[in-house]
Amino acid sequence: MPLPEVVVNRSSPVPLYFQVAEQIEGAIQDGELAPGDRIANEMALANQLGLSRPTVRQAIQTLVDKGLVVRKRGVGTQVLKAPIRRTVELTSLFDDLTRRGLRPTTTVLMLELVEADEAAHVRLNVSSGEKVWRLERLRAIDGEPLALMCNVVPAAVADLERVDLARTGLYEHFRAHAINLRVAHQVIGARTVDSREAKLLGGRKGDPVLTMERTSYDDQGRAVEYGLHLYRPDRYAYETTLVDR
């Protein structure tokens, strides 16, 4: 696939490698370069753009670091599927994906009504022995696993057995039953996966994943849901805007 036109401005204070990376990224985001398309090797790109190989190498590495392209021995540099970028706000993954026009598929791996353990007691402020729903789902895009999601919901909040959770998002169900989420405490981190998690997410044991822990509260201050989600970092990223005080 020929590279869309890339123009560098040598008098600009913006580094040349960044100019190249930014324009290639734009071509990927706009669909001019599709997943699977190959990008010319460093030498060919350097000759095409009149730049040094180290400059082009740095540009390609910038795209690799962003998860937009991958280097494959014997194949070259290929465009990857663009990662899902999610702003940090009180929405669900299902909401964010459908808002972008994507069609997520969900597999319900587990739904059981159990007595609250110590973790549920602390995070959801339920009494020891109170019934809670434990829900585990695998969410995918275009048949490719994206997230493994575990949620705990007090039985007093919702009867999840009556919900088609393969077709309906948890927050969507809350809204439909006038459960209005107002605030959440969220922690974003990272860890490695075990064998079962790796198999479900399509990777290997020890692969890194993004983690998101969230406890959500309704407009009465009641804790209605605790979630622990694992996201593939090659397909998913959190995005936020920072403002200087």
N, C-alpha and C positions, 0 to 999 in steps of 0.2 A: 504494500500500500504506500503510494507516494505521500510524503509528509506535506500537509497544508503549508502554505507560504508562511515562513518565519522571517521577520524583519528585525534586525538588531540596530540599536542606536548607540554608536560608539561614544557619542558625546554625552550620553545620559549618565547620571550618577548611579543608576540602577546597574548592578553587576551584570555582565553579559550572560553568564550562565543562568541567572535568575530570569532574564528576559526570555531566553530560549525555553526554559522550563515552564514559565507562565503561559506562553503562547501554545505550547504543546498541551498543557493542562486544559486550556480553553477549548482546543480542538476536540479533546476527549469529552469534556462536559457538554459541548454542543453537538456531539455525535458525528463530527467529521472523521474522527478516529473511533472505530467501534471495538468492543471487546474481542480479542483475538487478532486484531490487526498488528502487523509487525512494523517496527520503526527501524530505519536504516542504522547500520552499525556506526560506531563512533567515528571511524575514519571517513566514511562516506558523508556523515553529517558535517563533520569538520570541514571537508572540502566543499560541500554544498553551501555552507554558511560563511565560509572564509574565516573560521575560528580555529583555535588550537584544540587538539584532542583533550587535554586536561579540562578545558572549559566545557566542552560538550559532555565529557564524562561526569563532571559535577552537575550539569543540568539533568542528565539522565538519573543520577543518583538521587537528586531532589525528588524526582517523580517516583522513584522506587520507594523512598522513605515515606511518601504520601500514600503508598499503596495503589498508585495509578498504573504502574507498569511493573513487569517482572523480567529479569534477565534469565534466559534459559540456555544452558550450554548446548551448542549445536543447532539452536533455533534462532537465537538473537533476543531482541527486546520486544516484548508483546504487551499490548494494552490489556489491562484487567477490567473487570466490571467495576464501575465506580462504587465506592463504599457508601453505605447509607449514612448520611450525616444528620444527627438529631440534636436539636437545640435543647438546652437544659430548662425544661418547663414542666408543668404538671399536666402532661399528656401521657397516653399509653403508646407502646410500640405499634399496636394495631391502628390507632388513630393516626400516628405519624406516617405510616406506610400508605394507608388508604388516601390520606390527604395529598400525597405525592402521586396518586394515580396508580400505585402498585397494588398487586393482588396477592396478599400474603396467604399462605396456607398454614393451617394449624393442626397438629396432631396432639390429642390429649393422651398423655402417657399415664397419668394417674389422677384420680379424684376420689378422695376418701374422707369420711367424717370421723375425726378422732378427738381424743381428749387433749386439751391444750397442754403443751409441755412448758418447761421453764422459759424457753426463748419466746414462745407465743405470749406467755404471761407478762414478760417484761416489755415486749415490743407493742403488743396490742392491748395491754392493760385488762386482760380477761382473767377471771378467777381460775385457779388451778382446778383442772377437771372439767372446765367448761368446754363445750363442743366447738371445734373449728374445722373448716374445710382445708384440706391440703391438696393443692392443685399443681400439677406439673405438665407443661406443654412444650412442644418443639415447634418453633415458627420458622418458615422457610419462604424464600422468594425464588420463583422460577425453578422450584424443585431443589434449590440449594439451601442447606441449613444456615440459619442466621443467628438464632438465639434459643437458648434453653432457659425456660422461665418457671420458677417455683414461687407459688403464692400461698399465703395463709389468710383465710377470711373467717371471722367469727360467724358461727351458724346463726346468731341473732341478727346479723346484718343481711344475709342473703341465703337463699336455698339454691346452691349451685347445681344440685342434681336436676333441677328443672330447666337448666340453661344448656343450649347447644353451644358449648364452648369451642367447638371446632369451627364454628361459623360466626360466633359473636365474641367481641372483645370484652374483657372483664369490666373495663371502665364504661364501655358502651352499655353493658347491662346495668351498671350502677346508675347511669344517667336515665335510663328508661324507667327505673324504679325510684326516681326522685332522691337518689343518694348523691348529694352534691359535694364533690371533693373541693376543698378550699386550700389546703396547705399540706405539704409533705416534707419529711426529713429524708434526705438522700445522701448516700455516700457512693462515690465512684472510685473503683480501684482496679486491681489486676491480680491474677494468680494463674496457676497452671491447672490443667484438667486431669482427672483420673481416667482410667480406661473406659468406663461406661460413658462419661461425658464426651470423651474424644470420639467414640464410635458414633454417638448421636449427632455431634457437630461436624462429622466428616474429617476429623484430623487424627492426631496421634497422642498417646499419653504423654503428658509433659508439655503440650503446646500451651502457649499463653492465651488467656482470654481476658476481655474486659469484664468487670463485675459492676453491678449496680444493685445496691440495697436501698429499699425505700419503704417507709411507713407513711401511709396516707390517712388524712383526717377529713371528716366531713364538716359542714358548716355549723355543727353543734359541738365540734371539738372531739368527736368520737373517733377512735382509731378503727378504720374499716378494712384495712388491707396491709399486709406486709409482703414484700416481694424481694426475692434474690434472683437476679437474672444474669446469665452468662452470654456474652456476645463475642462472635468471631471478630478479632481486630482487623482482619483483612477485608471485612465486608461492612464494618460498622465503626462509627466514630461519634463522639459527643462534640458539639460545637457551641461556643458561647462568646459573647462580646464583653470585653472588660473596659471599664470606664475609670479614669483617674479621678480620685476624690480631690 
